[in-house]
Amino acid sequence: MGNAGSNTSLAGKRVILTGGAGFLGRQVQRVLKERGVREQDLFIPKQEEYDLTREMTVARLYREAFGTAKADLVIHLAAEVGGIGANRKNPGRYFFANMAMALHLIEHARLDGIIERGGKFVQVGTICAYPKFTPVPFREEELWNGYPEETNAPYGVAKKAAWQMLDAYKLQYQMRSTFLLPVNLYGPNDNFDLESSHVIPALIRKCVEAQQRGDKEIVCWGTGSASREFLYVEDAANGIVRAAEVMDEPTPMNLGAGFEIKIKNLVELIVKLTGFKGGITWDATKPDGQPRRCLDTSRALDLMGWKAQVGFEEGLKRTIEWYRSTLR
């Protein structure tokens, strides 16, 4: 079990932030700047310029990010991911892309001299890494006690392998790192594309569009009996940056809000908050995914003094308001 390291000030540090233009990345950018990272010391590789699944490109990224100055901190958020439907269509791609990105970024951080500079690698994992029948609430000690839920196992296993790589690099090379397991995120700027979005943005969009069209009902996947936990994106960003400041070992750490809600109750809550007046129909031919998800977040509190701050209804209201503002 790793403990928290010394508290590192991020002011003046040079940071590579993969996935920095994305949903979570924008919030991490904001928190880094609040912690004293200057605009010119933050490098966000654009997807169209840097294909991080290719080793040559990752080597070029480390050369080009800050020239001879080099990075002190790498925060790897970039992922290829989607909901249940997207995971079922792309299992091979999701395994390869997520495995390759982590593999090359971690090894080339080492080759680039991040260890000698006392730098750090922050890897954001996924709770899809947990076994399908993990006792609820999920505790980090359970990560190896079974196989993940089949629909997202390739993605989850690739992320878990990145954690093992960091553990091995700690043992052999003394690389400082941290490994985080955020629960399902939601909030402003989320992906609202119905083909690839997660449950909250998909439901918000369905309700708002059904309301606009005057539909009599919305149709939801599964039975509504599965439970999930959701973390507001700003809380997740604060947790990630906090780990960059205080963690030196890849002790796996849950980031969650410490509650669970049945999908059925979630749908009813979003229907209420959006003001949709129609009915709800469940399509039981579609999968529910993992039966329950709820995290024990006591380790993050013990080792980093971090816990979620934004209440669920408040977070949902902000997210609905943001989505509506994009339609104006």
N, C-alpha and C positions, 0 to 999 in steps of 0.2 A: 504493500500500500504506500503510495507516494503521498507526501504531505505538501502543503503549500510552500513555495520558495519564498525568497525575499520579495518585498514589494518593489517592482521595477517601475520607475517613472517612464512614461512613453514620450514625454516632451523631448523633441529633437531627434527621435528615432525615425529611421527610414523603414517604411512599411510597404510590402507587396500585399495587395488585397485582391485575391482572385474572386470572381463573382461580385465584385464591388459595385457594379452598376445594377445589380438585381434587387429583388424585393428586400431581402435581409441585408444585402451589401450596402444599400443606401443608408440604412440606419446605423450600421457599423461604422461607415465613413463619418457620420455625424458625431458619434460617441468618441471616435479617435481624435477628431478635431477638438472636441470639448476637453480631451485629456492632453492637449498640447502638441499633437502631431500636425505639422505645417502642411499646407496644400502641396508644396513642392517636394515634400518627403513622403507623399502617398502615391504609389504607382498602381493603377488599376488596368490590368491587361484587357484590351477589348477582344471579344470573341473572334471578330473577323480578322484580327491581326495576329492573334496567338491561339493556335489550336493546341490546347494543353494536353491532349491525348498523344501528341507526337514529341518524342524525346528531344529531337533537334530543336524544336520550337521552344521547349521549356529551357533548354540550355541558353538559347538566344534571349529569352525573357530575363534570365539572371544577368546576362551581359549588358542588356540594354536598359534595364529598369533605372539604375542610378549611376551608370558608367563605372568608373573606378571606385566610387564611394561605397557601393554594395548595401544590401538590405540587412537590417537588424532583426526584422520580424516578418514572418510570412503567415498570413491568415488565409487559410484555404477554405473558401465557402463554395466555390464553383462546383456544380453538380449537374448531371443530367437526370431528371426525375419527373415524375408525374403521378397522377392518381392511380387507382386500381386498373382502370382500362388501359392507360398508357403503359403501365408496368407489364400487363399481360401481352401487349403488342410488341414490346421492345426488350425482352429479358436479356438477350445477348448484348445488345448495344449498351444497356444500362450497366451491365457488369463491366464490360470492357472500358467504357468511357470513364467511369468512376474509379476503377482500379488503376487505369493507365495514368490519369491525372495525378493521383496521390503518389503513385510509384515514382514518377519522374520528378515531381515537385519536391518530394522529401529527399531523394538521392541527390538532386542537383543543388538543393540548399546546402547539403553537406559538402559537395564538390566546390561550391562557391565560397566556402569558408565561414558559414554562419556559426559553426560551433566555436571556432577560434575567436570570433568576435563576441562570444557570449550571447548570441542571438537565440531566437526561439521560433518554433513551428507550431502553429495552432491549427488543428484539424477538426473541422466540424463534421460529425458523424450523423447518424440517424437512429431513431428508435426502431426502425425496421430491422435493425440488427438483433433485436431481442427475439428469443424463442417464441414460437406461436402461443404456447400455453404457459408463459411466464406468470407466476403468481402476482396478483395485483395487490398493492402498488409495485411496479417494477423497481427492483434494486439492482445496482450495478454488478453485484456479485453473481447475478443470475445469467449474465450474458452468454456463457458457454453451456448452459443447461438445456440444450435442445436446439432444434432447427427452426429458422424463422418461418413466418407465415409465407406460404408458397408463392403468392402473387407478387410479393416484393422481395423475395429472398435474394435474387442475384444482386440487386442494388444494396440490400442490407449487408450481405456477406462482403462485397467489395469495400464498403466503408469500414467494416470490422477488421478487414485485412490491413487497412491503412493504420489502424490503431496498433495492431501487432507489429507492423513495420516500425512505428515510432518507439514501441517498447524495446524492440531489438536494437534500434539505433541508440537508445538511451544506454542499454547494456554494453554495446560494443564501442560506441563513439562518444558517449556522454552528451548526446544531443538533448537540449532542453526542449520540451514540447508539452502540449496539453491536448486532450481529446474530449470533445463535448457531444452530448446526445440530446439535442433539442427535440421536444415533442412537436406535434403539428403546430405550425405557426400560422398566424392570420394577422390582418391589419391593412392599412392603406397601402396602395401600390402592389397589392397581391396580384397573382395571375387569375384573371376572370374569364379566360378562354374555356368554354365548356368541354372542349376535347381533352384538355390536359390539366384543368384546375383541380385543386383539392376541395374538400367538402364545403367549407364555409363560403369561399367566393362563389362556388357553383350554386349554392342555395340562395345566396343574396341575389345573384344575377337572375336566377329562375323566378324568384318572388317579385323582383322589381319589374322584369319584363312581362310576367303574367299579369301583374297589376296594370301595367300600361296598356296591355292588349284587352284587358277585361276578361281574362280566362276564368273558367269556373273551378279549375283545379291545377295543382302542380303534381308531377310524377317524380318520385324519389327512388333511388336504387335500394334494393335489399328489403329487409324487414323493419329496420329502425331499431333493432334490439342491441346492436353492437354499441359499445361505449368508447368515447374518445376523450382526450384531454387536449386543451388548446392553450397556446402561449402567445401573448401579444408580442408582435415583432420588436417593439422598442425594448421590452424586457429581455428578449433573447439577445439583442445587440449589446445591452449592458452586461449580460452574463459572459459573452464571448470576450469582450474587452477586459473585463475583470479577470478572466482566466489568463489573458495575455500578460496582465500585470503581476499576478501572484503565483501562478502554477509553473513548476519546472519539470514535472513528470507527467507522463500520459496516463494518469489515473483516470479511468473513464468517469464522466460526471454528467448526470442528468440535469437538463434545464427544463423545468416545467412549472405549471401553476399549482400543482398539487390537488387537483380535483378532477372528477370525470363526469361526463354527461352522456346520456343515451342519445343516439342520433335522432330518435323519435322526438325527444324533448328539445334537442337542438333545432330541429326543423320548426317545431311549434314556437320556439322563442324567436327565430328569425322571421317567421310569418307575422308574429305579433309586432316586432320592432320595425318591419318594413311596412306594416299596415295592409298586407295582402288579405283579402276577405274570402278567397275561395277555399276549396277543400284540398286535402293531401291524400294522394293515392300511392301505395307502395308497390313496386315491381319486384316481387319476391324471386323472379327468375334471375335477378342480378345478384352478385355476391355482396356479402356484408364486410368481407375482409377480416382482420384479426378480431376475435370476440370482444376483448376489452383492452383498453390502454389507459393507464394512469401511472404516473411516476412518483417514486419516493425521491424527493429533492433535498433530503437532509444533508447529503454529502456536500452539495454546493454551498449550503448555508454554513456547514462546519469548516470547510476548507477555504472558502472565498468570502463568506459573509454576504452571499447573494441570495435574494429571493424575489419572486415576481411581485410587481407593484400594481399593475393595472387590472381592475376587476373585469370579469367576463362581459357583463352587460355593457359596461362603459366602452370596452374595446370593440364590441360588436357595433355599438352606435356610431363610433368614430369611423369604422370600416364601411358601414352602410352609407354614411354621409359622404365619405370620400368617393365611393363608387357612383353615387348619384351626381356628385359634382363633375364627374368625367362625362356625363351624358348631357350636360347643359350646353 
